[in-house]
Each structure stands twice: as structure tokens, then as C-alpha cells.
């Protein structure tokens, strides 16, 4: 079981790091048109960028949260001792 828990941990860490990397790229690419738009209409572009940043953050926070929950479920199924039940 230790090997399976090690694989679970490795996969969970890879997903978490991957989501963070993709989020950074997503934010960078998504900001490009809004940066150009700020030169024409700074107010609306700034508001749109704030909403966009919040939305992107929420999506990737959700992915990381689901990954954590999946890891906890897998750990319990594999008989791991350090799983903590999540509220909700």
C-alpha cells in the first residue's frame, strides 16, 4: 500500500503544480487583449480584467480543491492514516 500511496501523492502533486502552471499561462495570455484595450478605454478594461482575474482564479482554485479531495478519498481507500475528512 505504501507504493500506491506514493503514486497517489505524486499524481496529486503533479496535478496541483500543473494547474498552477497552466493558470499562470492562462492569466498571461488572457491579459494581453485587455492591456491593449486599456489604451482605448481604461475604465471598462480594468473592470473586465478584475472580473477575468477573479474568474480564472476561481476555476483553478476549484481544480486544486477537487484534486485535494480526490487525494483524500484515494488515501482513505488505500488505507492511509493521514487523511483528514473535509467538512461539507
mmCIF file of the C-alpha atoms, coordinates in Angstrom:
data_MODEL
# 
_entry.id   MODEL 
# 
loop_
_atom_site.group_PDB 
_atom_site.id 
_atom_site.type_symbol 
_atom_site.label_atom_id 
_atom_site.label_alt_id 
_atom_site.label_comp_id 
_atom_site.label_asym_id 
_atom_site.label_entity_id 
_atom_site.label_seq_id 
_atom_site.pdbx_PDB_ins_code 
_atom_site.Cartn_x 
_atom_site.Cartn_y 
_atom_site.Cartn_z 
_atom_site.occupancy 
_atom_site.B_iso_or_equiv 
_atom_site.pdbx_formal_charge 
_atom_site.auth_seq_id 
_atom_site.auth_comp_id 
_atom_site.auth_asym_id 
_atom_site.auth_atom_id 
_atom_site.pdbx_PDB_model_num 
ATOM 1  C CA . UNK A 1 1  ? 0.000   0.000  0.000   1.00 0.00 ? 1  UNK A CA 1 
ATOM 2  C CA . UNK A 1 2  ? 2.895   2.359  0.617   1.00 0.00 ? 2  UNK A CA 1 
ATOM 3  C CA . UNK A 1 3  ? 3.744   2.253  -3.092  1.00 0.00 ? 3  UNK A CA 1 
ATOM 4  C CA . UNK A 1 4  ? 0.163   3.097  -4.061  1.00 0.00 ? 4  UNK A CA 1 
ATOM 5  C CA . UNK A 1 5  ? 0.077   5.980  -1.589  1.00 0.00 ? 5  UNK A CA 1 
ATOM 6  C CA . UNK A 1 6  ? 3.362   7.253  -3.005  1.00 0.00 ? 6  UNK A CA 1 
ATOM 7  C CA . UNK A 1 7  ? 1.900   7.148  -6.523  1.00 0.00 ? 7  UNK A CA 1 
ATOM 8  C CA . UNK A 1 8  ? -1.268  8.894  -5.298  1.00 0.00 ? 8  UNK A CA 1 
ATOM 9  C CA . UNK A 1 9  ? 0.817   11.601 -3.693  1.00 0.00 ? 9  UNK A CA 1 
ATOM 10 C CA . UNK A 1 10 ? 2.962   12.021 -6.805  1.00 0.00 ? 10 UNK A CA 1 
ATOM 11 C CA . UNK A 1 11 ? -0.075  12.283 -9.089  1.00 0.00 ? 11 UNK A CA 1 
ATOM 12 C CA . UNK A 1 12 ? -1.814  14.710 -6.738  1.00 0.00 ? 12 UNK A CA 1 
ATOM 13 C CA . UNK A 1 13 ? 1.293   16.919 -6.568  1.00 0.00 ? 13 UNK A CA 1 
ATOM 14 C CA . UNK A 1 14 ? 1.723   16.828 -10.354 1.00 0.00 ? 14 UNK A CA 1 
ATOM 15 C CA . UNK A 1 15 ? -1.891  17.891 -10.895 1.00 0.00 ? 15 UNK A CA 1 
ATOM 16 C CA . UNK A 1 16 ? -1.546  20.711 -8.381  1.00 0.00 ? 16 UNK A CA 1 
ATOM 17 C CA . UNK A 1 17 ? 1.677   22.028 -9.902  1.00 0.00 ? 17 UNK A CA 1 
ATOM 18 C CA . UNK A 1 18 ? 0.300   21.580 -13.413 1.00 0.00 ? 18 UNK A CA 1 
ATOM 19 C CA . UNK A 1 19 ? -2.852  23.540 -12.576 1.00 0.00 ? 19 UNK A CA 1 
ATOM 20 C CA . UNK A 1 20 ? -0.746  26.351 -11.136 1.00 0.00 ? 20 UNK A CA 1 
ATOM 21 C CA . UNK A 1 21 ? 1.479   26.458 -14.225 1.00 0.00 ? 21 UNK A CA 1 
ATOM 22 C CA . UNK A 1 22 ? -1.474  26.455 -16.608 1.00 0.00 ? 22 UNK A CA 1 
ATOM 23 C CA . UNK A 1 23 ? -3.158  29.164 -14.514 1.00 0.00 ? 23 UNK A CA 1 
ATOM 24 C CA . UNK A 1 24 ? -0.099  31.408 -14.879 1.00 0.00 ? 24 UNK A CA 1 
ATOM 25 C CA . UNK A 1 25 ? -0.070  30.938 -18.665 1.00 0.00 ? 25 UNK A CA 1 
ATOM 26 C CA . UNK A 1 26 ? -3.845  31.425 -18.847 1.00 0.00 ? 26 UNK A CA 1 
ATOM 27 C CA . UNK A 1 27 ? -3.627  34.702 -16.901 1.00 0.00 ? 27 UNK A CA 1 
ATOM 28 C CA . UNK A 1 28 ? -0.772  35.948 -19.075 1.00 0.00 ? 28 UNK A CA 1 
ATOM 29 C CA . UNK A 1 29 ? -2.497  35.211 -22.376 1.00 0.00 ? 29 UNK A CA 1 
ATOM 30 C CA . UNK A 1 30 ? -5.887  36.452 -21.185 1.00 0.00 ? 30 UNK A CA 1 
ATOM 31 C CA . UNK A 1 31 ? -4.381  39.773 -20.062 1.00 0.00 ? 31 UNK A CA 1 
ATOM 32 C CA . UNK A 1 32 ? -2.931  40.636 -23.477 1.00 0.00 ? 32 UNK A CA 1 
ATOM 33 C CA . UNK A 1 33 ? -6.072  41.942 -25.204 1.00 0.00 ? 33 UNK A CA 1 
ATOM 34 C CA . UNK A 1 34 ? -7.186  43.763 -22.076 1.00 0.00 ? 34 UNK A CA 1 
ATOM 35 C CA . UNK A 1 35 ? -3.832  45.523 -21.785 1.00 0.00 ? 35 UNK A CA 1 
ATOM 36 C CA . UNK A 1 36 ? -4.312  46.787 -25.350 1.00 0.00 ? 36 UNK A CA 1 
ATOM 37 C CA . UNK A 1 37 ? -7.896  47.786 -24.599 1.00 0.00 ? 37 UNK A CA 1 
ATOM 38 C CA . UNK A 1 38 ? -6.730  49.798 -21.575 1.00 0.00 ? 38 UNK A CA 1 
ATOM 39 C CA . UNK A 1 39 ? -5.111  52.231 -24.003 1.00 0.00 ? 39 UNK A CA 1 
ATOM 40 C CA . UNK A 1 40 ? -8.524  52.935 -25.537 1.00 0.00 ? 40 UNK A CA 1 
ATOM 41 C CA . UNK A 1 41 ? -10.936 52.506 -22.627 1.00 0.00 ? 41 UNK A CA 1 
ATOM 42 C CA . UNK A 1 42 ? -9.034  52.175 -19.337 1.00 0.00 ? 42 UNK A CA 1 
ATOM 43 C CA . UNK A 1 43 ? -12.053 52.048 -17.027 1.00 0.00 ? 43 UNK A CA 1 
ATOM 44 C CA . UNK A 1 44 ? -14.008 49.218 -18.645 1.00 0.00 ? 44 UNK A CA 1 
ATOM 45 C CA . UNK A 1 45 ? -10.818 47.294 -19.439 1.00 0.00 ? 45 UNK A CA 1 
ATOM 46 C CA . UNK A 1 46 ? -9.682  47.477 -15.817 1.00 0.00 ? 46 UNK A CA 1 
ATOM 47 C CA . UNK A 1 47 ? -13.092 46.300 -14.616 1.00 0.00 ? 47 UNK A CA 1 
ATOM 48 C CA . UNK A 1 48 ? -13.091 43.448 -17.137 1.00 0.00 ? 48 UNK A CA 1 
ATOM 49 C CA . UNK A 1 49 ? -9.581  42.440 -16.137 1.00 0.00 ? 49 UNK A CA 1 
ATOM 50 C CA . UNK A 1 50 ? -10.561 42.321 -12.473 1.00 0.00 ? 50 UNK A CA 1 
ATOM 51 C CA . UNK A 1 51 ? -13.519 40.074 -13.258 1.00 0.00 ? 51 UNK A CA 1 
ATOM 52 C CA . UNK A 1 52 ? -11.370 37.947 -15.539 1.00 0.00 ? 52 UNK A CA 1 
ATOM 53 C CA . UNK A 1 53 ? -8.653  37.537 -12.876 1.00 0.00 ? 53 UNK A CA 1 
ATOM 54 C CA . UNK A 1 54 ? -11.247 36.567 -10.282 1.00 0.00 ? 54 UNK A CA 1 
ATOM 55 C CA . UNK A 1 55 ? -12.878 34.045 -12.620 1.00 0.00 ? 55 UNK A CA 1 
ATOM 56 C CA . UNK A 1 56 ? -9.584  32.459 -13.646 1.00 0.00 ? 56 UNK A CA 1 
ATOM 57 C CA . UNK A 1 57 ? -8.515  32.230 -10.004 1.00 0.00 ? 57 UNK A CA 1 
ATOM 58 C CA . UNK A 1 58 ? -11.788 30.589 -9.015  1.00 0.00 ? 58 UNK A CA 1 
ATOM 59 C CA . UNK A 1 59 ? -11.529 27.992 -11.778 1.00 0.00 ? 59 UNK A CA 1 
ATOM 60 C CA . UNK A 1 60 ? -8.015  26.907 -10.831 1.00 0.00 ? 60 UNK A CA 1 
ATOM 61 C CA . UNK A 1 61 ? -8.735  27.059 -7.084  1.00 0.00 ? 61 UNK A CA 1 
ATOM 62 C CA . UNK A 1 62 ? -11.639 24.701 -7.764  1.00 0.00 ? 62 UNK A CA 1 
ATOM 63 C CA . UNK A 1 63 ? -9.380  22.336 -9.714  1.00 0.00 ? 63 UNK A CA 1 
ATOM 64 C CA . UNK A 1 64 ? -6.840  22.313 -6.872  1.00 0.00 ? 64 UNK A CA 1 
ATOM 65 C CA . UNK A 1 65 ? -9.617  21.791 -4.300  1.00 0.00 ? 65 UNK A CA 1 
ATOM 66 C CA . UNK A 1 66 ? -11.093 18.871 -6.235  1.00 0.00 ? 66 UNK A CA 1 
ATOM 67 C CA . UNK A 1 67 ? -7.616  17.397 -6.597  1.00 0.00 ? 67 UNK A CA 1 
ATOM 68 C CA . UNK A 1 68 ? -7.131  17.608 -2.828  1.00 0.00 ? 68 UNK A CA 1 
ATOM 69 C CA . UNK A 1 69 ? -10.489 15.964 -2.167  1.00 0.00 ? 69 UNK A CA 1 
ATOM 70 C CA . UNK A 1 70 ? -9.752  13.205 -4.682  1.00 0.00 ? 70 UNK A CA 1 
ATOM 71 C CA . UNK A 1 71 ? -6.419  12.635 -2.960  1.00 0.00 ? 71 UNK A CA 1 
ATOM 72 C CA . UNK A 1 72 ? -8.116  12.352 0.427   1.00 0.00 ? 72 UNK A CA 1 
ATOM 73 C CA . UNK A 1 73 ? -10.638 9.855  -0.936  1.00 0.00 ? 73 UNK A CA 1 
ATOM 74 C CA . UNK A 1 74 ? -7.883  7.821  -2.576  1.00 0.00 ? 74 UNK A CA 1 
ATOM 75 C CA . UNK A 1 75 ? -5.854  7.877  0.622   1.00 0.00 ? 75 UNK A CA 1 
ATOM 76 C CA . UNK A 1 76 ? -8.809  6.584  2.657   1.00 0.00 ? 76 UNK A CA 1 
ATOM 77 C CA . UNK A 1 77 ? -9.494  3.876  0.066   1.00 0.00 ? 77 UNK A CA 1 
ATOM 78 C CA . UNK A 1 78 ? -5.851  2.843  0.140   1.00 0.00 ? 78 UNK A CA 1 
ATOM 79 C CA . UNK A 1 79 ? -5.878  2.720  3.925   1.00 0.00 ? 79 UNK A CA 1 
ATOM 80 C CA . UNK A 1 80 ? -3.733  5.798  4.525   1.00 0.00 ? 80 UNK A CA 1 
ATOM 81 C CA . UNK A 1 81 ? -3.666  7.108  8.070   1.00 0.00 ? 81 UNK A CA 1 
ATOM 82 C CA . UNK A 1 82 ? -3.182  10.831 7.474   1.00 0.00 ? 82 UNK A CA 1 
ATOM 83 C CA . UNK A 1 83 ? -6.391  11.568 5.585   1.00 0.00 ? 83 UNK A CA 1 
ATOM 84 C CA . UNK A 1 84 ? -8.494  14.273 7.152   1.00 0.00 ? 84 UNK A CA 1 
ATOM 85 C CA . UNK A 1 85 ? -12.218 14.343 6.490   1.00 0.00 ? 85 UNK A CA 1 
ATOM 86 C CA . UNK A 1 86 ? -13.350 17.543 4.843   1.00 0.00 ? 86 UNK A CA 1 
ATOM 87 C CA . UNK A 1 87 ? -16.305 19.496 6.123   1.00 0.00 ? 87 UNK A CA 1 
ATOM 88 C CA . UNK A 1 88 ? -19.301 19.669 3.889   1.00 0.00 ? 88 UNK A CA 1 
# 
